[in-house]
């Protein structure tokens, strides 16, 4: 029996056992203790992209997210989340421009799982959102990415959090990403997006992951994770030989030095990817090293500096799902556009401010600046062609405000400007992308 068929059979069996052994009162209590959560979203995006034939376009999306989680019944519970979205305002060109991000319509049941709690551990079987360093869905678009499989989060060993899972299906952000007709809802399929390997989802025969976070030392968190993807077929145009396995690695240390009026934080991480079979020719066997340091909660300010660097002739695959990130990512464009490129060294400086320190509650702002230096690969390395030098600089401005007179209502404004210089054979082409996001959200 295939693993995913086994997990479905187990889901049905466990559900039947739980309800068969229940009495009317315990079942009633589980249903009465059901918790609901909902979010209504209205988003407006405007992009000017000198690299695109569409140049300037904008799109407006509306979405509704409906979730529930039942109370426990002998440790068992049910969880579900439905995402409903459509894009009624936007030209044909706008929808083509946002095919991989916002051009979606319909309803998808992104979460539907049976959970089981025992002691301090939680097991889930079915569709679910996953957020780990190497296996993570991206939630920055109108529809969140989701996974189907079995996961466990074990916290019964003091100062340790063990997380592991098996995934056999995936739901991307749009139907186009999943290889289907544009402008529809995304379906769960045996395809998965990979951070740093183009926008499309790639065929795969399941993935496994195992990770650990240790907090044995005061103010120090240590994390390690490994993930294995079986028989991946890259969805990269004009690549004939494209199947093989992928191994992903991650380690991180987070250290905090508390003071009376502020905190110092120091972070360092390593992530790497190794491919086998026909995938090796694409040179994704790279490593990324990152460091970050900052002063936090200093009279409302956070002051942060970070740097990442990637091996010269080998790009790195960041994650399964597009939720993996780097310390130096630029908001909106994320960590996959350039920080994971072979030979790329990127620097980021960020300032945050919480206006509650001067009496304006629920208002927070952030500003960031990034720039990169590129050691040009002398061969095809990931998505970067041989002998092509690519350097970037840009900034972001963000504002977040929770409306005090209406609990649950919030707004997020984001402006990002990114410049690229691409050089080949001593010829340099310059381009620029400007993008505005306006997000309104009401949680109830």
N, C-alpha and C positions, 0 to 999 in steps of 0.2 A: 504493500500500500504506500502511495506517495505521502510525504510528510504533511502536505497541506490538506489532503483528504483525511488523514489521520486526525489532524487538529480539528477539522469540522466535525468528525464523528465524536471526538472527545467533548467538544462544546455541547453537542446535542445530549450526549450521555450525562454529563455533569448537570446540565439544566434539568433533565428529567429526574435525576436522583434528588436534586435539591427540592423540587416541587412535589415529588412523590412522597418524600419524607416529611413534608411540612404539615402543620395543622392550620386550621383556618385563622387562628389568632396571629401566628407568626407571619403568615402570608399577608394578612391585613396590615400588620405593622410595617412590613417591608414596603408595601405599596403606599401607605400613608406617609412614610418617611422619604418618599421619592423627592428629589431636588431637581428643579428645573432652572435652566439658564438660557437666556436669549440675547441676541445682539442684532440690532438693525444698523446697517452700514450704508452710507452714501459717499462715494469717492469720486473726485475729479482729478484727472491727470492731464498735464500738458507737456509735450516734449518737442524740442527743436533739436534735430539730429542731422548734422552736416554729412554724416556717412550714409544716411538713408535717402532713398529716392523720394520719400514722402515729405522730407524736410520738417515741416511743423504740423502737428496734429494734436487733437485732444479727444478724450473719451470720458464718459460719465457712467459709473456703475452703481447699481443698487443691489444689496444682498441682505439676506436674513439667515441667521444661524440659530437653530433650535436644538437644545441639548437637554438630556435628562440622565439621572443616575438614581436607581432605586435604592432603598434601604437594604441592609444586609439580611439574608435569609440563610442561617447556618453558615455564614461566612461568604455566601455567594451574593452577587449583585449583577445587574444589567446596566450597561451604559450605551448611549447612542447620541449622535450629533448629525443633524441634517443641515446641509449648506445649500441655499437657494440664491442664485445670482443671475443677473441679466445686464446688458449694456444697451439701453434704449437710445442713448444720445452719443452719436459718433458717426463720422462719415465712413464710407467703405475703406478709404485709405487709412483712417485712424484704426479701424479694426484689424487691418492687415499689419499695421505697425505694432499693435499690441497683441498679435496672435498668440504669442507665448506667455503673456502675462495677464491680460484683463479681458480679452475677447471670449466670453463664455456666456452660456445661457442654459438654464435648467436647474435641476435638483439632483444632488448626489448625497447618498447616505455615507458620510465619511467615517463615522464611528458606529459600530454595532458589535459589542463584545460582551462576553461573559467574564466577570471578574471573580476572583476568590481571594479573600483576605484571611491570612493565618498568622497570628502573632503580629510582627511588624513587617510582614512580607505581603506583596500584592502580585497576583498572577492574572494576566488578561489573555483571552483567546478571541480573535476576530479582528475587525477593523478598528484602528486606533491611531491617535497622534503619537509620534515618538520624537523625543528630543534628547539626543545624546551627542557627544562630539563628532562621531563618525556616521551615525545614522540619525538623520534629523529632517523633519519637514520644514519647508519655508512657509511662514505665516504672514509675509509682507505683501501678498497679493490678495485680491478679493476672495479667492478660494484657497484654503490652506491645503498643503499636501498631506496625504495620509497613507498608512501602511496596513496590510492585512497579514496576520500571522499570530505568533504566540510570544509573549514577553513576560519577564519576571523582574521585580525589583525587590531585593532581599536586604533587610536592615536588621537582622537578628544577631549579627556579630557586632559587638560594641565598636563604635567609631568607624564602621565600614558600611558602605553602600554598594552592593553588588547588583549590576544590571546586565541582563542577557536576553537574547531573543532570536527568533527565526522569522523571516519575512519571505513570503512567496508572491505577493501581489502589491501593487502600488497605484495610487491615484495622484496624478499631477495637477497642475494649476489650471490648465485648459485642455480641451480636446485635441488641439493642434499639437501640443507637447507630447501627447500620448499616441500620435500617429493617425488620428482620426480626422474627420471633416471639421473644418474650422467653425468656431462660433457655437459649438454644442457644449454639453456638460462632459467633464472628463470621467472616464470609466476606470474601474479597477482592472488592471491587466498585468501580465508578466513582463512588464517594462518598468524601468526606474531611471530617474534623472541622476546624474553624477556631477557634483560640483567641480567645474573646470573642464568638462568634456562636452562642450556645446550645449545648446538649449534643449535638444530633443531627449526623450526617454529612450533607454536602451534595453533590448531584450535581455533577460537573465533567468536563471534556473534556481532562484532562491539565494538568500544571504543569511549569514549567522553573525552574531556579535556577542562579545563578552567584555565587560568593563568593571572597574572598581574605583571608588573614591574613598580615600582614607583620611580620617581626621584625628589621628592619634596624638598629634603634636599640636600644642596650643597655637592658634592663629595660623596654622599651616594646613592647607588642603592639597592632597596629592591624588591625581587622577591618571588612569591608564586604560586604554581600550584597544581592542583588536576586532576587525571585521573581515569576513571572507565572502566574496561574491562569486557564485558559481556560473561558469559558462556564459559570460557576458558577450553580447554582440553590439559593437559600437554602431550607433546611428550617425555616422559621419559620411557625408557625400564623397564619392570618388575613392573610398577606401575599400579595396577588394577583400583583403585578408583582415578580418576584424573580430575574431572570436577567441576567447580565452578567459582565464580566471583573474580576479583582482584581490589583492590583500591590502588592507588599510591599517595604519598604526597611529596611535596618538598617546602622548604623555603631557601632563601639565602640572605645574606647581603654582599655588597661589598663597602669598604670605602677606599678612596684615600686621602693621605696627600701630597700635592704638595710642593716641595722645588725648589729652583732656578736651581739646577743642577741634581736633581733626584726626584723620587716619592716613597713614601712609600704606600704599599697597604695591606689591611687586609681583608680577606674573611672568612666567616663562613657559613656552610650550614647544613641542616638536610634533609634526605630523609627517607621515610618509606614505607612499603608495608603491606597490610592486605588481606588475602585470606578468602574465605568462601566456604561452601559446602565441597566436598570431597578433595579439595586442602589443607585444613587445616592440614591434617596429615603430610604434607611435611615440615611444620614449616618454611614458608616464611613470617611470620608476624613480620619481624624484622625492626630495625632502624639503620641508619648510621649517625654519626655526624662527621663533618669535619671542620678543621681550616687550614688557609694558610696565611703566611705573607711573604713579600718580599720587597727588594729594587730594583727599576726598573730604567733603563736609566741612570745608574751611569757610565759615561765615556764608554758607550757601553755595560755595564754588567747588567744582571738581576741576583739577588741572592735570591733564593726562598726556603722556608721550609714549609712542610705541614704534617698533620697527620689526619688519619681517624680511627674510631673505630665502630664496629658492635656489637649489642646485642649478649649475649653469646650463647643461644640455638635457635636463630632464625635468619636465613639469610634474606637478603633484595633483592627484585627485583628492579633493578636499573631503568629500562625504558622499554617502548614498542618500539621495534626497538633497535638496538645495539649501538645507538649513545649516550646514557646516560653514564656519566663517574664520576669518583671520583677525588679528589685532588691528590691522591697518586698513580694514575695508572702508569704503566710502558709502554712506547710506544711499539707498535707492539702487545703485549699481551692484552693491554687494562685494563679497570677497572673491568671486570667481572670474570676474571680467579681466583682471590683470594681476592681482597679488599672487596668484598660484602659477603664473607663467614662469617657465624655465629662465633662470638668470636674473629674475626680477628682485630688486631690493626696494622696499617701500617704507616710507616714514609717515607718521601721522601725529598731529598735535590737535588736542581737543580741549574745549572749555565748556563746562555746563554751569548753569546757575538756577537756583531755586528761589523764586521771588517771594516765597513765604517768609523769608528772612527780613524782608522790608514791608511785610504786612499784606502782600498780594498773594492770597492763598490759591493753590491748585495751578499755578502758572510756572512752567519750567522751560528753559531754553537751552540750546546746545549749538555750538559752532565747531567745525572741524576743518582742517587743511591737510591734504596729503600730497606727496610727490614721490616719484620713483626714479631709480637709476637702473639701466638695463645692461647686463653683460650679454651681448648678442650670441645666441646659440649658433653653432656652425652646422647644425643638422636639424631636421624636423623634430620639434620637441613639443609634444602635446598638440595644442591647437596653433602653435606659433611656427610658421615656416622657417626654413633654414636661412640664416644671414639677414633676418628682418629684425631691426632694432625698434622697440616700442617703449616710449617713455610718456609718463602721465603726470599731470598735476591738476588739482581741483579742490573745491571746498563745498561744504554743506552748511545750511542754516536750518534749524528746526525749532518749532514752538509747540508745546503741548499744554492744553488748558482743559480742566475739568470744570464744567459750569456748576457753581455752588447751589444755585436755586433750583436745579433739576438733577437730582442724583442719578448717575448713570450716563449722563450726556457729556461727551468730551469731543475735542477737536484737535487735530494734528496737522500742522503745516510744515512742509518740507521743500526746500529749494536746494538743488544740487547743480553744480557746473563742473564739467570735466573736460580737460584738454588732452589731446593725444598727438604725439609726433611719431610718425612711422617712417623709418629710413631703410632703404634698400639701394645698394650700388651708388651710394653718396647722394641719392635723391630723397629729399624729405617732404612728406605730405603732412599737413597739419589739419586737424579737425576738432570739432567742439560739440558737446552734448549739454544742453540745458534742460532741466526738468523740474516741474512744479507738481507737488502732490498736495491735495486738500482732502483730508479724511474726517468725516463726521461719524460718530458712533454713539449709539444709545443702547446701554445694557439694562435689561430688565428681567 
